[in-house]
Amino acid sequence: MSTEKVRLINQGSQIILDNGIVKLTISNPQGYVTGVAYGGMDNLLNQKSNESSRGYWDINWSLPGGQDRYQLLKGAEYSVVQMNNDQVEVSFHSNFDPSTRGIKLPLSVDIRYVVRSGVSGFYSYAIYERPPGCRAIDIAQTRMAFKLRQEKFHYMAITDEKQRIMPVPQDLLPGRGKQLIVPESVLLVNPINPDLKGEVDDKYMYSMDNKDGGVHGWISSRPVLGFWVIFPSHEFRNGGPTKQNLTAHTGPTCLAMLHGTHYIGNDILTHFEEGETWRKVFGPFFVYINSTPDVSNAYDLWIDAKNQRLLEETAWPYDFVSSPYYLTSKERGSVSGRLLVQDRYVSESLIPAKYAYVGLSVATQEGSWQTESKGYQFWVQTDSNGNFTINNVIPGVYGLHGWALGFIGDYLDKELVTISADSHTELGDLTFDAFRDGPTVWEIGFPDRTAMDFYVPDVNPMYVNKLFVNSPEKFRQYGLWDRYTDTHPELDQTFTIGVSDPKKDWFFAHVDRRRADNKYVPTTWTIKFNLGSVTSGTYTLRLAIASANRSDLKVHVNSMDGAHMVFQALNLGADNAVCRHGIHGLYRLFNADILSSLLVKGDNSIFLTQARGGDALCGILYDYLRLEAPATSESHN
């Protein structure tokens, strides 16, 4: 590997950073990346695009209750933050003056780039700050995007399984592509690459949970180069480990999504009150570039990128970042403990929360980490005994959150956790009191915060994406909401406890049915079960919801009249998981009390109604359902 020192060349309207491996060209003072040269290719970015549309930071924001505003983020002043033989860090900064007239984004932004000696790539991060006196705003999304050369980059890789040759932008235009009812979904009717004919392309098909992502990118042909976005940490991304984000898509586009509302909706908007101050460091993330002279070894570029991700994670937090707002390992703290679950109807002893997710967030309500965006979040998985250690935590006061596979609901420790610099906090044993009132009468599914345990149909052959045929992620296919109508053309789903199989008989999404006149009508699912006896008291129906979108959910017991309705939630959710090919969104837990007088000895029915009609894309994804009998001394024993 070259040890050539890093050079900085100021050409007035352009700043060039060159370490002999990668040459980065940045517009001055805007901070747009206009060129990335590597391995004999003069520019990996799309030279046919405007210079502001190749490598750029952007943001979506609004005034409270107002329309979305999109804009590029750019600097007004350029400066050299650090320069020596080993690295150069440059800044493109814009200061916001609260006395400025008109409606302008009330945010100061400092965009940074770092090029290091001997490193095949570059780092980028940004510092966002609201000075005192700013107007109230909502922030929906911010990211950095890269548009690569269309004639070179055709192969996209996101995971070991999710890799493929992609369409080109022209394929999405009328004549070559047909837009479907979801605007981002395009049926390729006459693509330039005939092998792709008949497939559906949609950027949301390639979304990833934060916890499952970390590296994604593209491989070019002639020469064979890899362009990868690597997240060494997710602490600066909003929504925690289960937040889903876009990765890469037809363009060829490669994204560093830092903050967004996808798969959750407005619940995760970052709302700032008038005068509220704020500062956050987004990143650094690493743009890694590699190559091979042999096209037959192209897949090795993906393997190498995965290994590079591990190296970046090990090096986090970086020791070379030149901002006082980015804290090194010595300026951070750590915390450890052990999470146990108490469910006396499962075990008299405490149950180790094995492979549970445990995290620190400034959110202080159960489950509210899912919609927290202003601060940082720090998450790990426990080991098989429930032990965990969270390292490199930025000092502050946090709620300790968690959730465990096999148990519904969210854990939140009763005490806030204070993290101090260069110190360790030992919490000892922590007990998650599982949500439970009585013994299980029956249950449907497995509580993992997704609808993966239910029946996901095969795609309509007219709308296939070959990548997801025979895939564990077959839910990524287009148009699965209409497959409910195909499997239940006249009568809605009936599930009989003890007879039906959730993986075969419980459709993964509770959606409307399409009638012969193409109108979408509400649907009612029936759960049939037999009680040998009825215990006097109150039964509890647990409804763990993996996702909801524009839904009205009503629950009745044994009759569909008002006296037998035990629960309703109107206008539930805005996750868009149905149309964006997801298997989960914002997790919710509802509890419905059922008086024993509503039940009978023998056959009973519970009716779940998705009561909103006229909407092909509304629906509910259940995670898990459980009916609990009233607690008695006998049932406990």
C-alpha positions as CSV (number, residue, x, y, z in Angstrom):
1,M,0.0,0.0,0.0
2,S,1.3,3.5,-0.9
3,T,2.6,5.7,1.9
4,E,2.7,8.8,-0.3
5,K,1.9,11.9,1.7
6,V,-1.5,13.6,1.2
7,R,-1.4,16.6,-1.1
8,L,-3.9,19.5,-1.0
9,I,-4.2,21.6,-4.2
10,N,-6.3,24.8,-4.1
11,Q,-7.4,25.7,-7.6
12,G,-9.8,28.4,-6.5
13,S,-13.1,27.0,-7.5
14,Q,-11.9,23.5,-6.7
15,I,-10.1,21.8,-3.8
16,I,-8.2,18.6,-4.6
17,L,-7.1,16.1,-2.0
18,D,-4.7,13.4,-3.3
19,N,-3.0,10.6,-1.4
20,G,-1.7,8.8,-4.5
21,I,-4.4,6.2,-4.4
22,V,-7.6,8.3,-4.4
23,K,-7.9,11.9,-5.7
24,L,-10.9,13.8,-4.4
25,T,-12.1,16.9,-6.1
26,I,-14.5,19.2,-4.2
27,S,-16.2,22.4,-5.3
28,N,-15.1,25.5,-3.4
29,P,-16.8,26.8,-1.2
30,Q,-19.9,24.6,-1.7
31,G,-18.4,21.3,-0.7
32,Y,-19.9,19.2,-3.4
33,V,-17.8,16.2,-4.4
34,T,-17.4,16.6,-8.1
35,G,-14.7,14.0,-8.8
36,V,-13.3,10.8,-7.4
37,A,-10.3,9.4,-9.4
38,Y,-9.0,6.0,-8.7
39,G,-7.3,3.1,-10.5
40,G,-6.9,4.7,-13.8
41,M,-10.5,6.0,-14.0
42,D,-10.5,9.7,-14.0
43,N,-13.8,10.0,-12.3
44,L,-16.0,7.4,-10.8
45,L,-18.9,9.9,-10.4
46,N,-21.3,10.7,-13.2
47,Q,-19.6,13.4,-15.3
48,K,-22.8,14.0,-17.3
49,S,-24.5,15.3,-14.2
50,N,-24.3,18.8,-12.9
51,E,-21.4,19.2,-10.5
52,S,-23.8,19.7,-7.6
53,S,-25.5,16.3,-8.4
54,R,-22.5,13.9,-8.2
55,G,-21.6,13.7,-4.5
56,Y,-23.7,15.9,-2.2
57,W,-25.3,16.4,1.2
58,D,-29.0,17.3,1.2
59,I,-31.9,17.7,3.6
60,N,-35.8,17.6,3.6
61,W,-37.3,20.0,6.1
62,S,-40.5,22.0,6.7
63,L,-42.1,24.6,8.9
64,P,-44.4,22.9,11.5
65,G,-47.4,21.6,9.6
66,G,-46.1,23.0,6.3
67,Q,-45.0,21.5,3.0
68,D,-41.8,19.6,2.6
69,R,-38.8,21.6,1.4
70,Y,-35.9,20.0,-0.3
71,Q,-32.4,21.6,-0.6
72,L,-28.8,20.8,-1.1
73,L,-26.5,21.6,1.8
74,K,-23.5,23.7,0.8
75,G,-20.8,25.7,2.4
76,A,-20.1,29.4,2.1
77,E,-16.6,29.3,3.5
78,Y,-13.7,26.9,3.0
79,S,-11.0,26.2,5.4
80,V,-8.2,23.7,6.1
81,V,-8.8,22.1,9.5
82,Q,-5.8,19.9,9.6
83,M,-2.9,19.2,7.2
84,N,0.2,17.1,7.6
85,N,1.9,14.3,5.7
86,D,-0.5,11.7,7.1
87,Q,-3.8,13.4,6.4
88,V,-5.8,16.4,5.3
89,E,-9.1,17.5,6.7
90,V,-11.1,20.3,5.1
91,S,-14.2,22.1,6.0
92,F,-17.0,23.7,4.0
93,H,-19.0,25.7,6.4
94,S,-22.2,27.9,6.4
95,N,-23.3,29.9,9.4
96,F,-27.0,30.7,9.9
97,D,-27.9,34.1,11.2
98,P,-31.3,34.0,13.1
99,S,-31.9,37.6,12.1
100,T,-32.0,36.6,8.4
101,R,-35.2,37.6,6.8
102,G,-37.3,35.2,4.8
103,I,-37.8,31.5,5.2
104,K,-34.5,29.8,5.1
105,L,-33.2,26.6,6.7
106,P,-32.3,27.7,10.3
107,L,-29.3,25.5,10.5
108,S,-25.5,26.0,10.5
109,V,-23.8,23.2,8.6
110,D,-20.1,22.2,8.6
111,I,-19.3,19.6,5.9
112,R,-16.0,17.8,6.4
113,Y,-13.8,15.5,4.2
114,V,-10.8,13.6,5.4
115,V,-8.2,11.9,3.2
116,R,-5.5,9.9,4.9
117,S,-2.2,8.6,3.7
118,G,-2.2,5.0,2.4
119,V,-6.0,4.7,2.7
120,S,-8.1,3.7,-0.3
121,G,-11.0,6.0,0.1
122,F,-12.1,9.0,2.1
123,Y,-14.2,10.0,5.1
124,S,-17.0,12.4,5.4
125,Y,-19.0,13.8,8.2
126,A,-21.1,16.9,9.0
127,I,-21.8,19.0,12.0
128,Y,-25.4,20.4,12.2
129,E,-26.1,23.2,14.7
130,R,-29.1,25.4,15.6
131,P,-27.9,28.6,17.2
132,P,-30.1,30.5,19.6
133,G,-33.1,32.3,18.2
134,C,-34.0,30.0,15.3
135,R,-37.6,29.5,14.2
136,A,-39.4,26.2,14.8
137,I,-38.9,23.5,12.1
138,D,-39.2,19.8,11.4
139,I,-36.4,17.8,9.8
140,A,-37.5,14.7,7.9
141,Q,-34.4,13.5,6.2
142,T,-30.7,14.2,5.6
143,R,-28.1,12.1,3.8
144,M,-25.1,12.1,1.5
145,A,-25.7,10.8,-2.0
146,F,-23.3,9.6,-4.8
147,K,-24.3,9.3,-8.4
148,L,-21.8,7.0,-10.2
149,R,-21.0,6.6,-13.9
150,Q,-23.9,5.0,-15.7
151,E,-21.8,3.4,-18.4
152,K,-19.5,1.7,-15.8
153,F,-21.4,0.7,-12.7
154,H,-24.1,-2.0,-13.3
155,Y,-23.6,-4.4,-10.4
156,M,-25.0,-3.6,-7.0
157,A,-24.2,-5.5,-3.7
158,I,-25.9,-5.0,-0.4
159,T,-25.5,-8.4,1.4
160,D,-24.1,-11.8,0.4
161,E,-27.5,-12.7,-1.0
162,K,-28.7,-9.3,-2.3
163,Q,-26.5,-8.7,-5.3
164,R,-27.5,-8.2,-8.9
165,I,-27.1,-6.5,-12.3
166,M,-29.3,-3.4,-12.2
167,P,-31.3,-1.5,-14.7
168,V,-30.1,1.9,-16.0
169,P,-32.0,5.2,-15.5
170,Q,-33.3,5.1,-19.1
171,D,-35.1,1.9,-18.3
172,L,-37.4,3.8,-15.9
173,L,-38.6,6.2,-18.5
174,P,-41.8,5.8,-20.6
175,G,-41.3,3.4,-23.4
176,R,-38.8,1.3,-21.6
177,G,-40.6,1.2,-18.2
178,K,-44.2,1.3,-17.0
179,Q,-44.9,3.0,-13.7
180,L,-47.1,1.0,-11.4
181,I,-49.5,2.2,-8.7
182,V,-46.5,2.8,-6.4
183,P,-44.7,5.7,-8.0
184,E,-41.2,4.2,-7.3
185,S,-42.1,0.8,-8.8
186,V,-41.5,0.5,-12.5
187,L,-42.1,-2.6,-14.7
188,L,-39.3,-3.0,-17.2
189,V,-41.1,-3.6,-20.5
190,N,-38.2,-2.8,-22.9
191,P,-35.0,-2.4,-20.9
192,I,-31.7,-1.8,-22.6
193,N,-30.5,-5.1,-21.0
194,P,-33.1,-7.6,-22.4
195,D,-32.3,-10.0,-19.5
196,L,-34.2,-7.7,-17.2
197,K,-37.4,-7.6,-19.2
198,G,-40.5,-8.3,-17.2
199,E,-38.9,-7.4,-13.8
200,V,-40.0,-4.7,-11.4
201,D,-37.5,-2.2,-10.1
202,D,-38.0,-0.2,-6.9
203,K,-35.4,1.4,-4.7
204,Y,-37.3,0.3,-1.5
205,M,-36.7,-3.3,-2.4
206,Y,-33.1,-2.8,-1.3
207,S,-33.8,-1.2,2.1
208,M,-32.0,-2.6,5.1
209,D,-32.4,-2.4,8.9
210,N,-29.6,-0.4,10.5
211,K,-28.6,-3.5,12.5
212,D,-28.3,-5.6,9.4
213,G,-26.5,-3.1,7.1
214,G,-23.2,-1.4,7.3
215,V,-21.7,-1.7,3.8
216,H,-23.2,-1.5,0.4
217,G,-22.1,-0.3,-3.0
218,W,-21.4,-1.0,-6.7
219,I,-18.9,-2.8,-8.9
220,S,-17.9,-1.4,-12.2
221,S,-16.7,-3.1,-15.4
222,R,-13.6,-2.2,-17.4
223,P,-11.8,-1.5,-15.1
224,V,-13.3,-3.6,-12.2
225,L,-13.6,-1.2,-9.3
226,G,-15.7,-1.3,-6.2
227,F,-17.4,1.9,-4.7
228,W,-18.7,1.3,-1.1
229,V,-20.3,3.3,1.6
230,I,-19.3,1.9,5.0
231,F,-20.9,2.8,8.4
232,P,-18.4,2.1,11.2
233,S,-21.2,2.9,13.7
234,H,-24.9,3.6,13.6
235,E,-24.9,5.8,16.7
236,F,-25.6,9.0,14.7
237,R,-28.5,7.5,12.7
238,N,-32.0,8.0,13.9
239,G,-34.5,5.3,15.0
240,G,-32.2,2.7,16.5
241,P,-31.3,-0.7,15.2
242,T,-34.6,-1.6,13.5
243,K,-34.8,1.6,11.6
244,Q,-34.9,0.8,7.8
245,N,-33.0,2.9,5.4
246,L,-32.4,3.0,1.6
247,T,-29.0,1.8,0.5
248,A,-28.3,1.8,-3.2
249,H,-30.6,1.8,-6.3
250,T,-30.8,2.3,-10.0
251,G,-28.9,5.4,-11.0
252,P,-26.4,4.0,-10.2
253,T,-26.9,5.7,-6.8
254,C,-25.1,5.0,-3.5
255,L,-26.6,6.5,-0.3
256,A,-25.3,7.3,3.1
257,M,-28.7,7.7,4.9
258,L,-28.3,9.4,8.2
259,H,-31.7,10.5,9.2
260,G,-35.1,9.7,7.7
261,T,-38.8,8.8,8.1
262,H,-39.0,5.8,5.9
263,Y,-41.0,2.8,7.3
264,I,-42.2,4.9,10.3
265,G,-43.7,8.2,9.0
266,N,-44.2,11.5,10.7
267,D,-43.9,10.0,14.2
268,I,-40.1,10.1,13.7
269,L,-39.9,13.7,12.4
270,T,-37.4,15.7,14.3
271,H,-39.3,18.7,15.7
272,F,-37.5,21.7,17.0
273,E,-39.3,24.4,19.0
274,E,-38.7,28.0,18.4
275,G,-35.4,29.0,20.0
276,E,-34.4,25.4,20.7
277,T,-30.6,24.9,20.3
278,W,-29.1,21.7,19.0
279,R,-25.9,20.2,17.7
280,K,-25.2,16.8,16.2
281,V,-22.3,15.2,14.4
282,F,-23.5,12.9,11.5
283,G,-20.7,10.5,10.8
284,P,-17.9,10.0,9.8
285,F,-18.8,7.3,7.4
286,F,-16.2,5.9,5.0
287,V,-16.2,5.7,1.2
288,Y,-14.0,2.7,0.4
289,I,-12.7,2.0,-3.1
290,N,-11.1,-1.2,-4.2
291,S,-10.2,-3.0,-7.5
292,T,-9.0,-6.2,-9.1
293,P,-7.3,-6.6,-12.5
294,D,-9.2,-9.9,-13.1
295,V,-12.9,-9.7,-13.8
296,S,-13.4,-13.2,-12.5
297,N,-12.4,-12.0,-9.1
298,A,-15.0,-9.2,-9.0
299,Y,-16.9,-10.9,-6.2
300,D,-13.8,-10.6,-4.1
301,L,-14.3,-6.9,-4.0
302,W,-17.5,-7.4,-2.0
303,I,-15.6,-9.8,0.4
304,D,-12.9,-7.2,0.8
305,A,-15.4,-4.4,1.4
306,K,-17.0,-6.5,4.2
307,N,-13.6,-7.0,5.8
308,Q,-12.9,-3.3,5.5
309,R,-16.2,-2.6,7.4
310,L,-15.0,-4.8,10.3
311,L,-11.7,-2.8,10.4
312,E,-13.6,0.4,10.4
313,E,-15.9,-0.8,13.2
314,T,-12.8,-1.9,15.3
315,A,-11.2,1.6,14.8
316,W,-14.4,3.4,16.0
317,P,-14.4,6.0,17.4
318,Y,-11.7,7.3,15.1
319,D,-8.7,9.1,16.6
320,F,-8.0,11.3,13.6
321,V,-11.2,13.5,13.4
322,S,-10.4,17.1,14.0
323,S,-13.6,18.4,15.7
324,P,-14.1,19.1,19.4
325,Y,-17.7,17.9,18.9
326,Y,-16.6,14.4,17.8
327,L,-15.4,12.5,20.9
328,T,-12.6,10.1,21.1
329,S,-12.7,6.8,23.1
330,K,-11.1,8.5,26.1
331,E,-13.8,11.1,26.1
332,R,-16.5,8.4,26.2
333,G,-17.7,5.9,28.7
334,S,-19.2,2.4,28.9
335,V,-21.9,0.4,30.7
336,S,-22.5,-3.2,31.3
337,G,-25.1,-5.5,32.9
338,R,-27.2,-8.5,32.5
339,L,-30.8,-8.5,31.2
340,L,-33.2,-11.2,32.6
341,V,-36.9,-11.7,31.8
342,Q,-39.5,-12.6,34.3
343,D,-42.6,-14.4,33.0
344,R,-44.0,-16.7,35.7
345,Y,-46.2,-18.4,33.2
346,V,-43.1,-19.5,31.3
347,S,-40.7,-20.2,34.1
348,E,-40.6,-19.8,37.9
349,S,-37.0,-18.7,37.5
350,L,-35.7,-15.6,35.8
351,I,-34.9,-16.2,32.1
352,P,-31.7,-14.9,30.6
353,A,-32.6,-12.5,27.7
354,K,-30.4,-14.2,25.2
355,Y,-29.5,-12.3,22.1
356,A,-31.8,-9.4,23.1
357,Y,-31.2,-5.9,21.9
358,V,-30.1,-3.4,24.6
359,G,-29.4,0.2,24.0
360,L,-29.0,3.7,25.4
361,S,-31.1,6.5,24.0
362,V,-32.2,9.9,25.3
363,A,-35.8,8.7,24.8
364,T,-37.4,8.1,28.2
365,Q,-40.6,6.2,27.4
366,E,-41.0,2.5,26.5
367,G,-40.3,1.9,22.9
368,S,-39.8,5.6,22.1
369,W,-36.3,5.0,20.9
370,Q,-37.9,4.0,17.7
371,T,-38.8,7.6,17.0
372,E,-35.9,9.4,18.6
373,S,-33.8,11.5,16.3
374,K,-32.1,14.4,18.0
375,G,-29.6,12.4,20.1
376,Y,-27.3,9.5,19.6
377,Q,-28.2,5.8,20.3
378,F,-25.9,3.0,21.3
379,W,-27.0,-0.6,20.9
380,V,-25.6,-4.1,21.3
381,Q,-27.0,-7.6,21.5
382,T,-26.7,-9.6,24.6
383,D,-24.9,-13.0,24.7
384,S,-26.6,-16.3,25.4
385,N,-26.8,-15.5,29.2
386,G,-28.2,-12.0,28.7
387,N,-24.9,-10.2,29.4
388,F,-24.1,-7.0,27.6
389,T,-21.4,-4.2,27.4
390,I,-22.0,-1.0,25.6
391,N,-18.7,0.7,24.8
392,N,-17.8,4.2,23.5
393,V,-20.9,6.0,24.7
394,I,-21.0,9.8,24.5
395,P,-21.3,11.2,28.1
396,G,-24.9,12.1,29.0
397,V,-28.0,10.9,30.7
398,Y,-29.9,8.0,28.9
399,G,-32.8,5.7,29.2
400,L,-31.7,2.0,29.1
401,H,-34.0,0.3,26.6
402,G,-34.3,-3.3,25.3
403,W,-36.4,-5.9,23.7
404,A,-36.0,-9.7,23.6
405,L,-36.9,-12.3,21.0
406,G,-39.8,-14.4,22.2
407,F,-41.3,-11.7,24.4
408,I,-43.7,-8.9,23.5
409,G,-43.2,-5.2,24.4
410,D,-40.3,-3.0,25.3
411,Y,-38.0,-2.9,28.3
412,L,-37.1,0.4,29.9
413,D,-35.1,0.5,33.1
414,K,-36.7,2.5,35.9
415,E,-33.5,4.5,36.5
416,L,-31.8,6.7,34.0
417,V,-28.2,5.9,33.3
418,T,-25.5,8.6,33.6
419,I,-22.4,8.1,31.4
420,S,-19.2,10.0,32.2
421,A,-16.0,10.3,30.2
422,D,-13.4,7.6,30.6
423,S,-15.5,5.7,33.1
424,H,-17.4,2.4,33.3
425,T,-20.8,1.9,34.9
426,E,-21.9,-1.6,36.1
427,L,-25.6,-2.1,36.3
428,G,-25.7,-5.7,37.5
429,D,-28.8,-7.8,36.9
430,L,-31.8,-6.1,35.3
431,T,-35.3,-7.6,35.2
432,F,-37.7,-7.2,32.3
433,D,-41.2,-7.9,33.6
434,A,-42.8,-9.5,30.6
435,F,-46.2,-8.2,29.6
436,R,-48.5,-10.8,31.0
437,D,-51.7,-11.0,33.1
438,G,-52.6,-14.7,32.9
439,P,-51.9,-18.0,31.3
440,T,-51.9,-18.4,27.6
441,V,-55.1,-19.7,26.0
442,W,-53.7,-19.6,22.5
443,E,-51.0,-17.7,20.5
444,I,-50.4,-17.0,16.9
445,G,-47.0,-16.2,15.5
446,F,-43.6,-15.6,17.2
447,P,-42.8,-12.3,18.8
448,D,-39.8,-10.9,16.9
449,R,-41.3,-7.5,15.9
450,T,-41.8,-8.6,12.3
451,A,-44.4,-10.5,10.3
452,M,-41.8,-13.1,9.1
453,D,-43.6,-15.9,10.9
454,F,-46.6,-15.7,8.7
455,Y,-47.6,-16.7,5.1
456,V,-45.8,-14.6,2.4
457,P,-47.2,-15.5,-1.0
458,D,-45.3,-16.0,-4.2
459,V,-45.2,-12.9,-6.4
460,N,-47.5,-12.5,-9.3
461,P,-45.3,-13.6,-12.3
462,M,-46.2,-10.3,-14.0
463,Y,-44.3,-8.3,-11.4
464,V,-41.3,-10.4,-10.4
465,N,-37.9,-9.3,-9.1
466,K,-35.7,-12.3,-9.8
467,L,-33.4,-11.4,-6.8
468,F,-36.2,-12.3,-4.4
469,V,-37.5,-15.5,-6.0
470,N,-36.9,-18.4,-3.5
471,S,-35.5,-15.8,-1.1
472,P,-36.0,-15.4,2.7
473,E,-37.0,-11.9,1.7
474,K,-39.7,-12.8,-0.7
475,F,-41.8,-10.1,1.0
476,R,-39.7,-7.6,-1.0
477,Q,-41.6,-8.5,-4.2
478,Y,-44.0,-6.0,-5.7
479,G,-47.8,-6.2,-5.4
480,L,-48.2,-8.8,-2.7
481,W,-51.1,-6.8,-1.2
482,D,-53.2,-8.0,-4.2
483,R,-52.2,-11.6,-3.6
484,Y,-54.6,-11.6,-0.6
485,T,-57.4,-11.2,-3.1
486,D,-56.0,-14.0,-5.2
487,T,-55.9,-16.4,-2.2
488,H,-59.2,-15.1,-0.7
489,P,-61.3,-14.0,-3.7
490,E,-64.7,-14.0,-1.9
491,L,-64.3,-15.0,1.8
492,D,-61.9,-13.6,4.2
493,Q,-59.3,-15.5,6.2
494,T,-60.4,-17.8,8.9
495,F,-57.8,-19.2,11.3
496,T,-58.7,-22.1,13.6
497,I,-56.6,-22.5,16.7
498,G,-55.0,-26.0,16.9
499,V,-55.7,-26.7,13.2
500,S,-54.4,-23.8,11.1
501,D,-50.7,-23.1,10.5
502,P,-49.5,-19.5,10.8
503,K,-46.9,-20.1,8.1
504,K,-49.6,-21.3,5.7
505,D,-52.9,-19.9,6.8
506,W,-52.2,-16.4,8.2
507,F,-51.6,-13.9,5.5
508,F,-48.7,-11.6,6.4
509,A,-50.6,-8.4,5.8
510,H,-54.1,-7.6,6.8
511,V,-55.1,-5.5,3.8
512,D,-58.3,-4.7,1.8
513,R,-59.7,-7.1,-0.8
514,R,-60.0,-6.0,-4.4
515,R,-63.5,-6.7,-5.8
516,A,-64.3,-7.5,-9.4
517,D,-64.9,-3.8,-10.0
518,N,-61.4,-3.1,-8.7
519,K,-62.7,-1.3,-5.6
520,Y,-60.9,-2.2,-2.4
521,V,-63.1,-3.1,0.5
522,P,-62.5,-3.7,4.3
523,T,-61.7,-7.2,5.4
524,T,-62.5,-9.1,8.6
525,W,-60.4,-12.0,9.7
526,T,-61.8,-14.6,12.1
527,I,-59.9,-16.5,14.8
528,K,-61.9,-19.6,15.9
529,F,-61.1,-21.3,19.2
530,N,-62.7,-23.7,21.6
531,L,-62.8,-23.2,25.4
532,G,-63.4,-26.2,27.6
533,S,-64.5,-23.8,30.3
534,V,-64.7,-20.0,30.9
535,T,-62.9,-18.5,33.9
536,S,-64.8,-15.7,35.5
537,G,-62.9,-12.4,35.2
538,T,-61.2,-10.5,32.4
539,Y,-59.3,-12.1,29.5
540,T,-56.6,-10.2,27.7
541,L,-55.9,-10.1,24.0
542,R,-52.4,-9.0,23.2
543,L,-51.9,-7.5,19.8
544,A,-48.3,-6.9,18.8
545,I,-48.3,-4.9,15.6
546,A,-45.2,-5.0,13.4
547,S,-46.5,-2.3,11.1
548,A,-49.6,-0.3,10.3
549,N,-50.5,2.1,7.5
550,R,-53.7,4.2,7.3
551,S,-55.7,1.5,9.0
552,D,-58.8,1.3,11.2
553,L,-58.5,-1.8,13.4
554,K,-61.6,-3.1,15.2
555,V,-61.9,-6.2,17.3
556,H,-65.1,-8.0,18.2
557,V,-65.8,-11.1,20.2
558,N,-68.5,-13.6,19.1
559,S,-70.6,-11.0,17.4
560,M,-70.0,-8.0,15.2
561,D,-72.3,-5.5,17.1
562,G,-71.2,-2.6,19.3
563,A,-71.8,-4.5,22.6
564,H,-69.2,-7.1,21.5
565,M,-66.5,-4.6,20.3
566,V,-63.5,-4.8,22.7
567,F,-61.0,-2.6,20.9
568,Q,-60.6,-0.1,18.1
569,A,-57.7,2.0,16.9
570,L,-58.5,4.5,14.1
571,N,-56.1,6.0,11.6
572,L,-53.4,3.7,12.7
573,G,-49.9,4.2,11.4
574,A,-48.1,5.7,8.4
575,D,-45.3,3.2,8.0
576,N,-45.9,2.4,4.3
577,A,-44.4,-1.0,4.8
578,V,-47.0,-2.6,2.6
579,C,-46.2,-0.6,-0.5
580,R,-42.5,-0.3,0.3
581,H,-42.0,-4.0,0.4
582,G,-41.2,-4.2,4.1
583,I,-42.0,-6.9,6.8
584,H,-42.1,-4.4,9.7
585,G,-42.3,-0.8,10.5
586,L,-43.0,1.0,13.8
587,Y,-43.7,-1.6,16.5
588,R,-46.7,-1.1,18.7
589,L,-48.3,-3.2,21.4
590,F,-52.0,-3.1,22.1
591,N,-54.0,-4.8,24.8
592,A,-57.7,-5.5,24.7
593,D,-59.7,-6.5,27.7
594,I,-62.4,-9.2,27.1
595,L,-65.0,-9.7,29.8
596,S,-65.6,-13.4,30.5
597,S,-69.3,-12.8,29.9
598,L,-68.5,-12.3,26.2
599,L,-67.1,-15.8,25.9
600,V,-68.9,-19.2,26.0
601,K,-67.9,-22.7,26.8
602,G,-67.3,-24.4,23.5
603,D,-66.7,-22.6,20.2
604,N,-65.8,-18.9,20.2
605,S,-64.7,-16.4,17.5
606,I,-62.6,-13.2,17.6
607,F,-63.0,-10.9,14.6
608,L,-60.2,-8.6,13.5
609,T,-61.5,-6.0,11.0
610,Q,-59.3,-3.7,8.9
611,A,-62.2,-1.3,8.6
612,R,-60.8,1.2,6.1
613,G,-61.8,0.6,2.5
614,G,-60.8,2.1,-0.8
615,D,-57.1,1.9,-0.2
616,A,-55.0,-0.8,-1.9
617,L,-52.0,0.1,0.3
618,C,-53.4,0.4,3.7
619,G,-53.0,-2.5,6.1
620,I,-51.6,-4.0,9.3
621,L,-48.8,-6.4,9.7
622,Y,-49.2,-8.4,12.9
623,D,-46.2,-9.6,14.8
624,Y,-47.9,-11.8,17.4
625,L,-51.3,-12.4,19.0
626,R,-52.0,-14.0,22.3
627,L,-55.1,-14.6,24.4
628,E,-54.6,-14.8,28.1
629,A,-57.1,-16.1,30.6
630,P,-57.7,-14.4,34.0
631,A,-55.0,-15.1,36.6
632,T,-56.0,-17.6,39.3
633,S,-54.0,-19.4,41.9
634,E,-54.5,-22.6,40.0
635,S,-53.4,-21.1,36.7
636,H,-50.2,-19.8,38.3
637,N,-49.4,-23.1,39.8
